[in-house]
Amino acid sequence: MILNTEIRSERMSDSTIKQAIIEQLDHMPYEVQHKVLDYAQSLVPYPPKGTSGKLLLRFSGSMKTEDIIVMTQAIEDGCEQVDIDEW
């Protein structure tokens, strides 16, 4: 069993922290365990979404340079412009 003083230690390994959390969860009722899960999930700032960059590498070089230039120019022309009458 991991003691409270060990839990508060400045330098714990990831596996030690996980073990301490699991040990604490074992002493909690289901409802509290669920609250802990909800809290842990709320701490993850950016859940992984979308496609990994590795998987997208196969598309590298698939666009024509001319198309990229046109797209870049359209973005630059359309951005940072304020339409006062928009609102």
C-alpha positions in Angstrom: 0.0 0.0 0.0 1.2 3.5 -0.8 1.1 5.9 2.1 -0.2 9.5 1.9 3.3 10.8 2.4 4.5 8.8 -0.6 1.5 10.1 -2.7 2.5 13.7 -2.0 6.1 13.1 -2.9 7.5 15.4 -5.6 9.0 12.8 -7.8 6.7 9.8 -8.3 6.9 7.6 -11.4 3.8 7.4 -13.7 3.3 3.8 -12.6 3.5 4.7 -8.9 0.9 7.4 -9.4 -1.4 5.1 -11.3 -1.0 2.4 -8.6 -1.8 4.9 -5.9 -5.0 6.1 -7.7 -6.1 2.5 -8.3 -5.6 1.7 -4.6 -7.6 4.7 -3.6 -10.4 3.8 -6.0 -10.6 0.4 -4.5 -11.8 2.0 -1.2 -14.5 4.1 -2.9 -18.1 3.3 -3.7 -19.1 3.1 -7.3 -20.7 6.5 -7.4 -17.5 8.2 -6.1 -15.4 6.2 -8.5 -17.6 7.5 -11.3 -17.0 11.1 -10.1 -13.3 10.5 -10.1 -13.5 9.2 -13.7 -15.5 12.3 -14.7 -13.0 14.6 -13.0 -10.0 12.8 -14.6 -11.6 13.1 -18.1 -12.2 16.8 -17.5 -8.5 17.3 -16.9 -7.6 16.1 -20.4 -7.4 19.4 -22.3 -7.5 18.1 -25.8 -8.8 14.6 -26.3 -7.2 13.1 -29.4 -9.5 13.7 -32.4 -9.0 13.4 -36.1 -6.3 11.6 -38.0 -2.7 11.1 -37.0 -0.2 13.1 -39.0 1.6 9.9 -39.8 -1.5 8.6 -41.7 -1.7 11.9 -43.7 1.9 11.7 -45.0 0.7 9.6 -47.9 -1.0 12.7 -49.3 2.2 14.7 -49.2 3.0 16.2 -52.6 -0.4 15.3 -54.0 -1.4 18.9 -54.7 -0.1 20.9 -57.6 2.1 23.9 -56.6 -0.1 26.2 -58.6 -3.2 25.1 -56.6 -1.3 25.7 -53.4 -0.4 29.2 -54.5 -4.0 30.0 -55.5 -5.3 28.7 -52.1 -2.7 30.7 -50.2 -3.5 33.9 -52.0 -7.2 33.4 -51.4 -6.6 32.9 -47.7 -4.4 36.0 -47.5 -6.9 38.1 -49.5 -9.9 37.0 -47.4 -8.4 37.2 -44.0 -7.9 40.2 -41.7 -10.6 42.2 -43.5 -13.3 43.8 -41.5 -16.8 44.3 -43.0 -18.2 47.2 -40.9 -21.7 46.5 -42.2 -21.6 42.8 -41.4 -23.3 43.3 -38.0 
